Amino acid sequence: MKKKYMKMAIREAYKRQGYGHMQLAEAINRIKQYPGLERIIVCTNEKLVAPRNYESVGFSLYDRKENIIYKSKFGYLDVWKFVNI
């Protein structure tokens, strides 16, 4: 299966109003429709404001890796794995 990538963000004015959770839940629902889906893995920087959003839709923290690309801005990448496929 070909890997697919996407980027999601919520504008500052709409944060902390539940839109991030709704967007993430909808993305997961759409991604689960892909035939042959084996896993969903998300990488975030260590400064993620709402890790509970990922946990609330079925992700668990899988690993933390050194961020060699943006080392000066973000020291580590958190790797989240979706556990309910």
C-alpha positions in Angstrom: 0.0 0.0 0.0 1.3 3.4 -0.9 2.0 5.7 2.1 -0.1 8.8 2.3 0.7 11.9 4.3 -1.4 14.9 5.5 -0.9 17.9 7.7 -3.6 19.3 9.9 -3.8 22.5 12.0 -6.4 24.6 13.8 -6.2 28.4 13.6 -5.4 30.1 16.9 -8.9 31.7 17.1 -10.6 28.3 17.1 -8.3 26.4 19.5 -9.7 25.0 22.8 -13.2 24.8 21.3 -13.3 21.1 20.4 -12.5 21.6 16.7 -9.1 19.8 16.9 -10.8 16.7 18.3 -13.5 16.8 15.7 -11.0 17.3 12.9 -8.8 14.4 14.2 -11.8 12.1 14.7 -13.1 12.8 11.2 -9.6 12.3 9.7 -9.3 8.9 11.4 -12.8 7.9 10.1 -11.8 8.7 6.6 -8.4 7.1 6.8 -9.9 3.8 8.1 -11.8 3.6 4.8 -8.6 2.9 2.8 -8.5 -0.7 1.6 -5.6 -2.7 2.9 -4.9 -0.3 5.8 -2.5 -1.9 8.2 -1.6 0.9 10.6 -1.8 4.7 11.2 1.3 6.4 12.6 1.5 10.1 13.4 4.6 12.0 14.3 4.3 15.2 16.3 6.8 17.5 17.9 7.4 17.3 21.6 5.7 20.6 22.1 2.3 19.2 21.1 -0.3 21.2 23.1 -3.0 18.5 23.3 -1.6 14.9 23.3 -4.9 13.9 24.9 -6.6 14.5 21.6 -4.6 11.7 20.1 -5.3 9.4 23.0 -9.0 10.2 22.9 -9.4 8.9 19.3 -7.4 5.7 19.9 -3.6 6.6 19.6 -1.0 5.6 22.1 2.5 7.1 22.4 4.7 4.6 20.7 8.2 6.1 20.7 10.1 9.4 21.1 12.9 10.0 18.6 15.5 12.7 18.3 14.4 15.3 15.7 17.5 15.6 13.5 15.8 17.9 11.0 14.5 20.7 13.3 16.8 20.1 16.2 17.1 23.7 17.2 13.3 24.2 17.2 12.0 20.8 18.4 14.4 18.4 20.2 12.2 15.3 19.8 9.5 13.8 17.7 6.8 11.8 19.4 5.5 8.9 17.4 1.9 7.9 18.0 0.4 4.6 16.8 -3.3 4.1 16.2 -4.3 1.0 18.1 -8.0 0.4 17.1 -7.8 -0.8 13.4 
